[in-house]
Amino acid sequence: MAAKLASRVSRIDSSGIRKIFDLARSLKDPINLSIGQPDFDVAPVVKQAAVAAIEAGRNSYTQTQGIPELRELVARDETSFTGRSYASDQVLITSGVSGGLFLALLALVDDGDEVIIPDPYFVMYKHLVNLFGGTPVYLDTYDTGFGIDAARLEQLITPKTKLLLLNSPANPTGRILPKDQLQGIAKVCAKHGITVIADEIYRLFAYGPMTSMAEVYDQTLVLVGHSKTFGMTGWRLGYACGPAGIVQAMTKVQQYSFVCAPSVVQYAALACPQVDHTGNLAAYRRKRDLMLSILRPTFEIGSPDGAFYLWAKAPKGMTGDQFVEKAIANNCLIIPGSVFSERNTHFRICYTVPDGKLKEGAELLCRLADGR
């Protein structure tokens, strides 16, 4: 007799991105523009710090909130980046930004609470809100250039509204929300007593000015990760920083879930400030520009201000899913926009692959759009 699953499991679907990853393994040498992770390796100085931590016996549990040295480093970095003063007790070291998001929503969302999510959104947002009994409320941003209009945001607020989930620079659009929009958002949220969770995992992949939501609104919980910036996606390390009460609640939840972030990786992260990220950022800016030069004459593409994604509209007469199916049939892997949106009009490209593959993939997508 099969086990009876909890009803909450039925509220979420399997990740469409993971399905593409699985498909990639079955194809022979595909043009893979789907995988949202850097193509550079962990810097030698960070690898050496990890090895040194292992050899020094730093292999057991740490404090639930993370080692003091790393929390103090994060507090200094956040104070420098946002201009807002943080203490180490306002920092929680997490198992990646995904782990931080899990803890934050579990600590903040009650059954029936509404969470406003700008659409398009990172795939995990709506599923975690549903999993924890909340109700996603979508703020359509397609006709605002994927920005956020404060008046439209306010129209969605009800007595049940608990949170606003922001992502800037954004996955999948690459959009960075400008400071004036953040200030408008802050005014609305302050008026209605709404907490903001700001997913800023791509903040060091910004190709222009980048303002943190925390800079303009004190009731912001910021989630940041080492994984993308330092090529450490498999190491699972990130942090949450914000109001002490929220961080303390998340720490309590972490005690009974993740226990602590991986110990060796926490010690290795102390070496991350020694890494020069400017070369990686310049390389991705160049890759972005290469892709835009080929794709923009054929596709309508959102404003890719940061991260390493392009959000492209499917050719006229086709849904995003239909165009993705056509691309996959021609050995090119991209992600359907329906994974990230309540609309089915776009697809996502990730450009963290060698230039030759990028050019080959972009030219193929243009031919497919033209019916060739």
VENFENBEL-V465268 format. One record per residue. N is the residue number from 1. PHI is phi in radians with two decimals (* if undefined). PSI is psi in degrees with one decimal (none if undefined). Layout:
n=N phi=PHI psi=PSI
n=N phi=PHI psi=PSI
This chain:
n=1 phi=* psi=128.3
n=2 phi=-1.25 psi=146.1
n=3 phi=-1.16 psi=145.8
n=4 phi=-1.53 psi=116.6
n=5 phi=-1.35 psi=154.3
n=6 phi=-1.11 psi=143.6
n=7 phi=-1.10 psi=-26.5
n=8 phi=-1.10 psi=-26.4
n=9 phi=-1.14 psi=-30.8
n=10 phi=-1.28 psi=-11.2
n=11 phi=-1.39 psi=-9.8
n=12 phi=-2.17 psi=152.8
n=13 phi=-1.88 psi=160.4
n=14 phi=-1.12 psi=145.7
n=15 phi=-1.15 psi=127.0
n=16 phi=-1.11 psi=-29.7
n=17 phi=-1.17 psi=-43.4
n=18 phi=-1.10 psi=-34.3
n=19 phi=-1.09 psi=-39.3
n=20 phi=-1.17 psi=-41.3
n=21 phi=-1.01 psi=-44.6
n=22 phi=-1.10 psi=-40.1
n=23 phi=-1.11 psi=-36.2
n=24 phi=-1.01 psi=-34.0
n=25 phi=-1.22 psi=-19.5
n=26 phi=-1.63 psi=-9.9
n=27 phi=-1.69 psi=151.8
n=28 phi=-1.62 psi=114.0
n=29 phi=0.82 psi=58.8
n=30 phi=-1.28 psi=160.3
n=31 phi=-1.44 psi=101.2
n=32 phi=-1.73 psi=99.1
n=33 phi=-1.89 psi=32.3
n=34 phi=-1.94 psi=-28.5
n=35 phi=-1.43 psi=115.0
n=36 phi=-1.48 psi=64.5
n=37 phi=-2.56 psi=153.5
n=38 phi=-1.09 psi=154.5
n=39 phi=-1.78 psi=5.6
n=40 phi=-1.70 psi=155.4
n=41 phi=-1.52 psi=166.3
n=42 phi=-1.07 psi=137.6
n=43 phi=-1.10 psi=143.9
n=44 phi=-0.93 psi=-39.3
n=45 phi=-1.12 psi=-31.4
n=46 phi=-1.36 psi=-40.0
n=47 phi=-1.03 psi=-44.9
n=48 phi=-1.10 psi=-36.6
n=49 phi=-1.15 psi=-35.7
n=50 phi=-1.17 psi=-45.1
n=51 phi=-1.07 psi=-43.2
n=52 phi=-1.09 psi=-38.2
n=53 phi=-1.14 psi=-41.4
n=54 phi=-1.09 psi=-48.0
n=55 phi=-1.19 psi=-24.7
n=56 phi=-1.48 psi=0.9
n=57 phi=1.43 psi=22.7
n=58 phi=-1.47 psi=53.9
n=59 phi=-1.97 psi=3.9
n=60 phi=-1.78 psi=-179.2
n=61 phi=-0.99 psi=149.0
n=62 phi=-1.83 psi=180.0
n=63 phi=-0.98 psi=147.3
n=64 phi=-0.95 psi=-40.1
n=65 phi=-1.40 psi=-7.4
n=66 phi=1.91 psi=163.1
n=67 phi=-1.18 psi=142.7
n=68 phi=-1.00 psi=-39.0
n=69 phi=-1.06 psi=-39.9
n=70 phi=-1.29 psi=-39.0
n=71 phi=-1.13 psi=-38.2
n=72 phi=-1.16 psi=-40.5
n=73 phi=-1.07 psi=-45.8
n=74 phi=-1.09 psi=-44.7
n=75 phi=-1.02 psi=-40.8
n=76 phi=-1.16 psi=-42.9
n=77 phi=-1.10 psi=-43.1
n=78 phi=-1.18 psi=-38.6
n=79 phi=-1.08 psi=-41.4
n=80 phi=-1.18 psi=-41.3
n=81 phi=-1.29 psi=-40.5
n=82 phi=-1.74 psi=-18.8
n=83 phi=1.35 psi=4.1
n=84 phi=-1.81 psi=133.7
n=85 phi=-1.32 psi=127.3
n=86 phi=-2.15 psi=143.6
n=87 phi=-1.81 psi=162.3
n=88 phi=-1.13 psi=-23.4
n=89 phi=-1.35 psi=0.7
n=90 phi=-1.76 psi=13.4
n=91 phi=-2.15 psi=134.8
n=92 phi=-2.20 psi=124.8
n=93 phi=-1.43 psi=128.1
n=94 phi=-2.12 psi=167.4
n=95 phi=-1.46 psi=75.6
n=96 phi=1.38 psi=169.9
n=97 phi=-1.17 psi=-32.8
n=98 phi=-1.03 psi=-42.8
n=99 phi=-1.12 psi=-39.1
n=100 phi=-1.13 psi=-41.1
n=101 phi=-1.12 psi=-42.2
n=102 phi=-1.01 psi=-49.9
n=103 phi=-1.13 psi=-42.0
n=104 phi=-1.11 psi=-46.9
n=105 phi=-1.19 psi=-37.2
n=106 phi=-1.14 psi=-34.4
n=107 phi=-1.39 psi=-23.7
n=108 phi=-1.93 psi=-26.8
n=109 phi=-1.71 psi=122.4
n=110 phi=-1.71 psi=163.3
n=111 phi=-0.95 psi=128.0
n=112 phi=1.57 psi=-11.0
n=113 phi=-1.12 psi=142.6
n=114 phi=-1.72 psi=135.1
n=115 phi=-2.11 psi=118.7
n=116 phi=-1.43 psi=128.6
n=117 phi=-2.23 psi=113.5
n=118 phi=-1.04 psi=137.6
n=119 phi=-1.97 psi=124.1
n=120 phi=-1.25 psi=161.5
n=121 phi=-2.52 psi=160.4
n=122 phi=-1.14 psi=138.8
n=123 phi=-0.93 psi=-32.6
n=124 phi=-1.29 psi=-24.8
n=125 phi=-1.00 psi=-58.3
n=126 phi=-1.17 psi=-33.4
n=127 phi=-1.21 psi=-40.1
n=128 phi=-1.19 psi=-39.8
n=129 phi=-1.03 psi=-45.4
n=130 phi=-1.11 psi=-43.1
n=131 phi=-1.01 psi=-38.1
n=132 phi=-1.63 psi=13.3
n=133 phi=1.55 psi=3.7
n=134 phi=-1.46 psi=176.6
n=135 phi=-2.13 psi=114.8
n=136 phi=-1.22 psi=136.0
n=137 phi=-2.14 psi=120.7
n=138 phi=-1.66 psi=130.7
n=139 phi=-1.77 psi=105.2
n=140 phi=-1.21 psi=128.9
n=141 phi=-2.10 psi=9.9
n=142 phi=-1.11 psi=-37.3
n=143 phi=-1.63 psi=10.8
n=144 phi=-2.05 psi=23.6
n=145 phi=1.12 psi=27.8
n=146 phi=1.17 psi=20.9
n=147 phi=-1.61 psi=-175.9
n=148 phi=-2.16 psi=121.7
n=149 phi=-1.56 psi=119.9
n=150 phi=-1.07 psi=-38.0
n=151 phi=-1.14 psi=-40.8
n=152 phi=-1.17 psi=-38.1
n=153 phi=-1.02 psi=-46.8
n=154 phi=-1.10 psi=-32.0
n=155 phi=-1.11 psi=-23.9
n=156 phi=-1.50 psi=-11.6
n=157 phi=-1.35 psi=133.0
n=158 phi=-2.25 psi=174.4
n=159 phi=-1.04 psi=-16.9
n=160 phi=-1.59 psi=-6.8
n=161 phi=-1.18 psi=126.3
n=162 phi=-1.98 psi=-40.7
n=163 phi=-2.45 psi=156.4
n=164 phi=-2.10 psi=129.7
n=165 phi=-1.83 psi=114.4
n=166 phi=-1.92 psi=151.2
n=167 phi=-2.45 psi=111.3
n=168 phi=-2.66 psi=124.6
n=169 phi=-0.99 psi=147.5
n=170 phi=-1.73 psi=146.2
n=171 phi=-1.94 psi=113.3
n=172 phi=-1.89 psi=-3.7
n=173 phi=-1.49 psi=-22.8
n=174 phi=1.38 psi=3.6
n=175 phi=-1.26 psi=135.7
n=176 phi=-1.84 psi=126.8
n=177 phi=-1.33 psi=123.2
n=178 phi=-1.23 psi=161.4
n=179 phi=-1.05 psi=-37.9
n=180 phi=-1.15 psi=-34.3
n=181 phi=-1.20 psi=-40.5
n=182 phi=-1.08 psi=-39.4
n=183 phi=-1.13 psi=-38.5
n=184 phi=-1.13 psi=-41.3
n=185 phi=-1.08 psi=-44.2
n=186 phi=-1.05 psi=-42.0
n=187 phi=-1.08 psi=-44.0
n=188 phi=-1.16 psi=-45.3
n=189 phi=-1.16 psi=-38.5
n=190 phi=-1.12 psi=-40.7
n=191 phi=-1.05 psi=-36.6
n=192 phi=-1.86 psi=4.8
n=193 phi=1.16 psi=42.0
n=194 phi=-1.80 psi=133.7
n=195 phi=-1.46 psi=143.8
n=196 phi=-1.94 psi=130.0
n=197 phi=-1.76 psi=117.2
n=198 phi=-1.89 psi=106.5
n=199 phi=-1.46 psi=106.1
n=200 phi=-2.07 psi=38.1
n=201 phi=-1.05 psi=-27.1
n=202 phi=-1.73 psi=18.2
n=203 phi=-1.08 psi=-28.2
n=204 phi=-1.59 psi=7.7
n=205 phi=-1.94 psi=45.4
n=206 phi=-1.75 psi=126.9
n=207 phi=-1.61 psi=1.6
n=208 phi=-2.64 psi=-161.8
n=209 phi=-1.05 psi=139.2
n=210 phi=-2.34 psi=117.2
n=211 phi=-1.90 psi=132.8
n=212 phi=-1.38 psi=142.2
n=213 phi=-1.02 psi=-31.3
n=214 phi=-1.13 psi=-23.6
n=215 phi=-1.16 psi=-30.3
n=216 phi=-1.93 psi=-7.0
n=217 phi=-2.58 psi=118.9
n=218 phi=-1.32 psi=-17.4
n=219 phi=-1.64 psi=49.2
n=220 phi=-2.01 psi=128.3
n=221 phi=-1.74 psi=116.0
n=222 phi=-1.64 psi=135.3
n=223 phi=-2.02 psi=124.6
n=224 phi=-2.35 psi=150.8
n=225 phi=-2.26 psi=148.0
n=226 phi=-1.41 psi=-21.7
n=227 phi=-1.01 psi=-49.3
n=228 phi=-1.37 psi=-44.5
n=229 phi=-1.08 psi=-37.3
n=230 phi=-1.96 psi=16.2
n=231 phi=1.15 psi=28.3
n=232 phi=-1.89 psi=35.8
n=233 phi=-1.02 psi=-36.7
n=234 phi=-1.39 psi=-8.0
n=235 phi=-1.49 psi=-19.7
n=236 phi=1.02 psi=75.6
n=237 phi=-2.49 psi=133.6
n=238 phi=-2.78 psi=-169.0
n=239 phi=-2.73 psi=158.4
n=240 phi=-2.02 psi=141.3
n=241 phi=-2.50 psi=130.5
n=242 phi=2.94 psi=-153.1
n=243 phi=-0.94 psi=133.4
n=244 phi=-1.01 psi=-38.8
n=245 phi=-1.09 psi=-40.4
n=246 phi=-1.20 psi=-44.7
n=247 phi=-1.09 psi=-39.7
n=248 phi=-1.13 psi=-39.8
n=249 phi=-1.14 psi=-41.3
n=250 phi=-1.12 psi=-37.4
n=251 phi=-1.09 psi=-40.5
n=252 phi=-1.08 psi=-42.9
n=253 phi=-1.16 psi=-38.5
n=254 phi=-1.09 psi=-31.9
n=255 phi=-0.98 psi=-33.8
n=256 phi=-1.89 psi=16.4
n=257 phi=-2.36 psi=-86.3
n=258 phi=-1.35 psi=-18.7
n=259 phi=1.26 psi=-60.8
n=260 phi=-2.84 psi=162.8
n=261 phi=-1.22 psi=157.7
n=262 phi=-0.92 psi=125.7
n=263 phi=-1.11 psi=-48.3
n=264 phi=-1.07 psi=-39.3
n=265 phi=-1.19 psi=-34.3
n=266 phi=-1.07 psi=-44.7
n=267 phi=-1.18 psi=-37.4
n=268 phi=-1.10 psi=-35.3
n=269 phi=-1.14 psi=-18.7
n=270 phi=-1.12 psi=-19.6
n=271 phi=-1.56 psi=-8.8
n=272 phi=-1.02 psi=-35.3
n=273 phi=-1.06 psi=-16.1
n=274 phi=-1.40 psi=-9.8
n=275 phi=-1.47 psi=132.0
n=276 phi=-1.58 psi=111.3
n=277 phi=-1.59 psi=-6.8
n=278 phi=-1.10 psi=-34.9
n=279 phi=-1.16 psi=-41.4
n=280 phi=-1.12 psi=-42.7
n=281 phi=-1.10 psi=-43.2
n=282 phi=-1.11 psi=-38.7
n=283 phi=-1.12 psi=-40.2
n=284 phi=-1.31 psi=-31.4
n=285 phi=-1.09 psi=-42.0
n=286 phi=-1.14 psi=-41.4
n=287 phi=-1.10 psi=-42.6
n=288 phi=-1.01 psi=-47.8
n=289 phi=-1.14 psi=-36.4
n=290 phi=-1.06 psi=-47.9
n=291 phi=-1.13 psi=-41.9
n=292 phi=-1.12 psi=-37.6
n=293 phi=-1.11 psi=-31.1
n=294 phi=-1.54 psi=-40.9
n=295 phi=-1.51 psi=-32.5
n=296 phi=-1.12 psi=-30.3
n=297 phi=-1.12 psi=-20.4
n=298 phi=-1.88 psi=-36.2
n=299 phi=-2.04 psi=147.9
n=300 phi=-1.46 psi=120.4
n=301 phi=-2.18 psi=136.2
n=302 phi=-1.14 psi=177.4
n=303 phi=-1.44 psi=102.5
n=304 phi=-1.53 psi=81.3
n=305 phi=-1.41 psi=-18.1
n=306 phi=-2.88 psi=-169.1
n=307 phi=1.03 psi=-153.0
n=308 phi=-2.52 psi=47.4
n=309 phi=-2.26 psi=154.5
n=310 phi=-2.11 psi=136.2
n=311 phi=-1.94 psi=102.9
n=312 phi=-1.95 psi=142.8
n=313 phi=-1.46 psi=136.1
n=314 phi=-1.12 psi=155.2
n=315 phi=-1.02 psi=154.4
n=316 phi=-0.98 psi=134.3
n=317 phi=1.56 psi=-0.7
n=318 phi=-2.21 psi=144.1
n=319 phi=-1.39 psi=166.8
n=320 phi=-1.05 psi=-43.1
n=321 phi=-1.05 psi=-42.8
n=322 phi=-1.12 psi=-40.8
n=323 phi=-1.21 psi=-37.7
n=324 phi=-1.10 psi=-41.8
n=325 phi=-1.05 psi=-39.8
n=326 phi=-1.15 psi=-41.3
n=327 phi=-1.13 psi=-44.2
n=328 phi=-1.11 psi=-37.2
n=329 phi=-1.09 psi=-20.6
n=330 phi=-1.84 psi=22.8
n=331 phi=1.23 psi=27.1
n=332 phi=-2.12 psi=123.2
n=333 phi=-1.74 psi=119.7
n=334 phi=-2.32 psi=169.9
n=335 phi=-1.87 psi=131.3
n=336 phi=-1.16 psi=140.0
n=337 phi=-1.14 psi=-21.8
n=338 phi=-1.12 psi=-17.9
n=339 phi=-1.19 psi=-29.2
n=340 phi=-1.92 psi=4.4
n=341 phi=-2.72 psi=158.8
n=342 phi=-1.42 psi=-6.5
n=343 phi=-1.75 psi=161.5
n=344 phi=-2.21 psi=61.5
n=345 phi=-2.15 psi=-13.2
n=346 phi=-2.25 psi=176.7
n=347 phi=-2.54 psi=157.7
n=348 phi=-1.92 psi=136.8
n=349 phi=-2.01 psi=135.9
n=350 phi=-1.90 psi=130.8
n=351 phi=-1.89 psi=29.8
n=352 phi=-1.63 psi=55.5
n=353 phi=-2.37 psi=165.7
n=354 phi=-0.99 psi=149.4
n=355 phi=-0.98 psi=-38.5
n=356 phi=-1.05 psi=-44.2
n=357 phi=-1.18 psi=-38.0
n=358 phi=-1.04 psi=-49.7
n=359 phi=-1.10 psi=-42.8
n=360 phi=-1.08 psi=-44.4
n=361 phi=-1.18 psi=-43.5
n=362 phi=-1.10 psi=-43.2
n=363 phi=-1.16 psi=-37.0
n=364 phi=-1.12 psi=-44.9
n=365 phi=-1.07 psi=-38.6
n=366 phi=-1.13 psi=-42.3
n=367 phi=-1.09 psi=-42.7
n=368 phi=-1.12 psi=-38.2
n=369 phi=-1.16 psi=-32.6
n=370 phi=-1.47 psi=1.0
n=371 phi=1.40 psi=18.8
n=372 phi=-1.74 psi=none
